Amino acid sequence: MAGMLPRFKPAVSSLFRLGVPRSFVLGSRGVATAGLTRAQEVAGQANQKDYYDQSSHYDLIFKSDNIRLGYFPHLAEGSRSSHELNITESGYALTHHMMTLMQLTPESTVLDMGCGKGQACVDVARTAGCSVVGVDLSGTNIARANELKSLNPDLRLDFLEGSITDLPSKLKSSKFSHIMTVQAWVHVHSDLDAVLAEARSVLEPGGLVVVEDFCSNDRGIVTEQAMQHFYKRLHFDKVLGPAEWQRKAETAGFSVEHVEDLKDHMAQSYRLMAQAAGDLEILSADGTPLQENYRNTVDIIDKGEVTMLLAVLKLPA
Ligand SMILES: C[S@@+](CC[C@H](N)C(=O)[O-])C[C@H]1O[C@@H](n2cnc3c(N)ncnc32)[C@H](O)[C@@H]1O
């Protein structure tokens, strides 16, 4: 992939003439790389949309249409496997693991809240033979999801641009048997009640939500290190601790059927991502090597400041 990229380092002003997004930054080796945000500041959805509309660095790191940290079977409790997946494989493995919890049939109807580029929707529709609708805030991601839909005309897929805090009107009267969501709710934890209400409103009685999400900690600790290398980089204004997260789900009328703490999987993902970001010499918008952001994120995970949860929520029948 690096061979296809520019080997020179043009002046920043020439990037604008070339039509390269403003957040596009070149590494010192002269390899084209994607910066992260227009500004390292915490803000609302407009900036999250901006971030994901321009986050082409994920293509280089994940090398697939999944935009996610992954699942590593060798780290699972009781695993006897020693085979370590790479970051690309781990993204697909997460979908596979979530599907074991969803128990889908061809009659199932699935909504993916924050579907990104729709790769998981394709994989679920292909494996289970069911219909899948994906919603995402980023027009760039939905455009790619629609390309995947065209490439898979035999699958029952639909993609809509919109927010999970206020689902597109086309979905308001729909009912799904399952909702899946990966690393998307965290972007709107300050509005998690609205997200849960939306999920509830489009779920059949007895329906399941299989949700994989980032959480902070129940001590309410946000260190400067976490702020610099995690919160600001990802435009998180508020990240709930696991206990408050679960309380909100229960208050919204869900029972929490199953919870896994995927802290080790989160740390392993960031370790592999740090390696890739270092090899590609990707810089954050503020000039910090992305590898440094990622290594510090591993550190705050190891210190118990942030984690990744996988939960199954159920509506009463
Ligand atoms: C880490 S990516 C995960 C994408 C996808 N779930 C996957 O696993 O590949 C987070 C996604 O959440 C989307 N997102 C953030 N805030 C959102 C909102 N309020 N409504 C819908 N999508 C949102 C982003 O556009 C992005 O595609």
The ligand as an SDF file (V2000), in Angstrom:
LIG
                    3D

 27 29  0  0  0  0  0  0  0  0999 V2000
  -15.7540    3.5480   15.6740 C   0  0  0  0  0  0  0  0  0  0  0  0
  -16.8870    3.8040   14.3580 S   0  0  0  0  0  0  0  0  0  0  0  0
  -17.6730    2.1920   14.3010 C   0  0  0  0  0  0  0  0  0  0  0  0
  -18.3790    1.9550   13.0020 C   0  0  0  0  0  0  0  0  0  0  0  0
  -18.9980    0.5540   12.8620 C   0  0  0  0  0  0  0  0  0  0  0  0
  -19.8980    0.2550   13.9500 N   0  0  0  0  0  0  0  0  0  0  0  0
  -17.9250   -0.4930   12.7850 C   0  0  0  0  0  0  0  0  0  0  0  0
  -17.7830   -1.2360   13.7510 O   0  0  0  0  0  0  0  0  0  0  0  0
  -17.2180   -0.5510   11.7570 O   0  0  0  0  0  0  0  0  0  0  0  0
  -18.1580    4.8080   15.1270 C   0  0  0  0  0  0  0  0  0  0  0  0
  -19.2790    5.1710   14.1590 C   0  0  0  0  0  0  0  0  0  0  0  0
  -20.3050    5.8450   14.8830 O   0  0  0  0  0  0  0  0  0  0  0  0
  -20.8330    6.8370   14.0410 C   0  0  0  0  0  0  0  0  0  0  0  0
  -21.5520    7.8220   14.8810 N   0  0  0  0  0  0  0  0  0  0  0  0
  -21.0450    8.6960   15.7870 C   0  0  0  0  0  0  0  0  0  0  0  0
  -22.0330    9.4180   16.3400 N   0  0  0  0  0  0  0  0  0  0  0  0
  -23.1870    9.0010   15.7450 C   0  0  0  0  0  0  0  0  0  0  0  0
  -24.5680    9.3840   15.8730 C   0  0  0  0  0  0  0  0  0  0  0  0
  -24.9520   10.3320   16.7300 N   0  0  0  0  0  0  0  0  0  0  0  0
  -25.4730    8.7430   15.1070 N   0  0  0  0  0  0  0  0  0  0  0  0
  -25.1030    7.7850   14.2110 C   0  0  0  0  0  0  0  0  0  0  0  0
  -23.8140    7.3880   14.0580 N   0  0  0  0  0  0  0  0  0  0  0  0
  -22.8780    7.9820   14.8180 C   0  0  0  0  0  0  0  0  0  0  0  0
  -19.6340    7.3890   13.3090 C   0  0  0  0  0  0  0  0  0  0  0  0
  -19.9890    8.0910   12.1450 O   0  0  0  0  0  0  0  0  0  0  0  0
  -18.8500    6.1010   13.0470 C   0  0  0  0  0  0  0  0  0  0  0  0
  -19.1750    5.5390   11.7980 O   0  0  0  0  0  0  0  0  0  0  0  0
  1  2  1  0
  2  3  1  0
  2 10  1  0
  3  4  1  0
  4  5  1  0
  5  6  1  0
  5  7  1  0
  7  8  2  0
  7  9  1  0
 10 11  1  0
 11 12  1  0
 11 26  1  0
 12 13  1  0
 13 14  1  0
 13 24  1  0
 14 15  1  0
 14 23  1  0
 15 16  2  0
 16 17  1  0
 17 18  1  0
 17 23  2  0
 18 19  1  0
 18 20  2  0
 20 21  1  0
 21 22  2  0
 22 23  1  0
 24 25  1  0
 24 26  1  0
 26 27  1  0
M  CHG  2   2   1   9  -1
M  END
$$$$
